[in-house]
Amino acid sequence: MQRYATEQFDGRMVEEEKLFLLLDIIRYSPSAFNLQPWKIKIVSASRIKASLRPHANDQPQITSCSHLLVICANTELEALLDKVLEGMLQSGVQKQVVEQYATMIREYISSMSAEQRMSFAREQIYIALGNAVNGAKSLGFDSCPMGGFDPAAFADVLFLPEEYVPVVLCAIGYAADSPPPKMRLPREDVFF
Ligand SMILES: Cc1cc2nc3c(=O)[nH]c(=O)nc-3n(C[C@H](O)[C@H](O)[C@H](O)COP(=O)(O)O)c2cc1C
């Protein structure tokens, strides 16, 4: 209820300690098969934020925020799976269990087209985004989820490798504006 899509930040930087807590909240988001198909570029340099703003409908959040999280899909699912399997073995999961899991997931992901990989990654990314915006408020600062930007132009400005595709942004910082009145559909329209 306290969180809102902040349009204008006051330019103060989020303290490093709080930023790292938020990054952990994001990192610990759930994802299907625990594949964590995201890669997040953290932009804090004013010069880069200024170059990005024209590619995000000139929205003031881009330059006034403390950090801009550019949440990208990581569609290299096989490489992610290898890392997850390695992590499972290291954390003491039985080799046989890991192998069974690996066979099942490998089969599933090997049949996925490039498009299916992108939509799989997108679905998981929006869970991380939800955690980011509520996580920020829980740590005492503000955020704005942002879909109004040109992913290809962002990839160019940030020199992103081809396998990381920008999906959504999350600007974080301290608000300089006030929350507008909250409008939400009533319970009876939402639940049945
Ligand atoms: C995926 C997504 C994309 C959004 N894109 C933008 C955006 O580009 N610019 C913006 O000002 N707000 C953006 N919003 C914020 C919504 O407009 C806002 O969450 C909604 O109006 C509800 O208001 P509240 O978050 O303040 O409660 C976006 C929200 C989501 C979830």
Ligand as a Chemical Component Dictionary entry (heavy atoms), coordinates in Angstrom:
data_LIG
# 
_chem_comp.id                   LIG 
_chem_comp.type                 NON-POLYMER 
_chem_comp.pdbx_formal_charge   0 
_chem_comp.three_letter_code    LIG 
# 
loop_
_chem_comp_atom.comp_id 
_chem_comp_atom.atom_id 
_chem_comp_atom.alt_atom_id 
_chem_comp_atom.type_symbol 
_chem_comp_atom.charge 
_chem_comp_atom.model_Cartn_x 
_chem_comp_atom.model_Cartn_y 
_chem_comp_atom.model_Cartn_z 
_chem_comp_atom.pdbx_ordinal 
LIG C1  C1  C 0 5.447  -3.941 -16.221 1  
LIG C2  C2  C 0 5.186  -2.521 -15.818 2  
LIG C3  C3  C 0 5.583  -1.488 -16.634 3  
LIG C4  C4  C 0 5.385  -0.155 -16.235 4  
LIG N1  N1  N 0 5.897  0.850  -17.002 5  
LIG C5  C5  C 0 5.858  2.124  -16.532 6  
LIG C6  C6  C 0 6.528  3.159  -17.209 7  
LIG O1  O1  O 0 7.176  2.970  -18.246 8  
LIG N2  N2  N 0 6.473  4.407  -16.679 9  
LIG C7  C7  C 0 5.788  4.678  -15.520 10 
LIG O2  O2  O 0 5.788  5.836  -15.084 11 
LIG N3  N3  N 0 5.149  3.711  -14.840 12 
LIG C8  C8  C 0 5.184  2.436  -15.309 13 
LIG N4  N4  N 0 4.569  1.425  -14.600 14 
LIG C9  C9  C 0 3.886  1.747  -13.350 15 
LIG C10 C10 C 0 2.359  1.573  -13.417 16 
LIG O3  O3  O 0 1.799  2.586  -14.201 17 
LIG C11 C11 C 0 1.828  1.560  -11.970 18 
LIG O4  O4  O 0 2.393  0.488  -11.287 19 
LIG C12 C12 C 0 0.296  1.460  -11.916 20 
LIG O5  O5  O 0 -0.290 2.579  -12.495 21 
LIG C13 C13 C 0 -0.208 1.331  -10.479 22 
LIG O6  O6  O 0 0.234  2.385  -9.703  23 
LIG P1  P1  P 0 1.117  2.163  -8.392  24 
LIG O7  O7  O 0 2.262  1.237  -8.773  25 
LIG O8  O8  O 0 1.623  3.536  -8.036  26 
LIG O9  O9  O 0 0.248  1.561  -7.340  27 
LIG C14 C14 C 0 4.728  0.115  -15.002 28 
LIG C15 C15 C 0 4.308  -0.952 -14.195 29 
LIG C16 C16 C 0 4.555  -2.247 -14.579 30 
LIG C17 C17 C 0 4.154  -3.365 -13.635 31 
# 
loop_
_chem_comp_bond.comp_id 
_chem_comp_bond.atom_id_1 
_chem_comp_bond.atom_id_2 
_chem_comp_bond.value_order 
_chem_comp_bond.pdbx_ordinal 
LIG C1  C2  SING 1  
LIG C2  C3  SING 2  
LIG C2  C16 DOUB 3  
LIG C3  C4  DOUB 4  
LIG C4  N1  SING 5  
LIG C4  C14 SING 6  
LIG N1  C5  DOUB 7  
LIG C5  C6  SING 8  
LIG C5  C8  SING 9  
LIG C6  O1  DOUB 10 
LIG C6  N2  SING 11 
LIG N2  C7  SING 12 
LIG C7  O2  DOUB 13 
LIG C7  N3  SING 14 
LIG N3  C8  DOUB 15 
LIG C8  N4  SING 16 
LIG N4  C9  SING 17 
LIG N4  C14 SING 18 
LIG C9  C10 SING 19 
LIG C10 O3  SING 20 
LIG C10 C11 SING 21 
LIG C11 O4  SING 22 
LIG C11 C12 SING 23 
LIG C12 O5  SING 24 
LIG C12 C13 SING 25 
LIG C13 O6  SING 26 
LIG O6  P1  SING 27 
LIG P1  O7  DOUB 28 
LIG P1  O8  SING 29 
LIG P1  O9  SING 30 
LIG C14 C15 DOUB 31 
LIG C15 C16 SING 32 
LIG C16 C17 SING 33 
# 
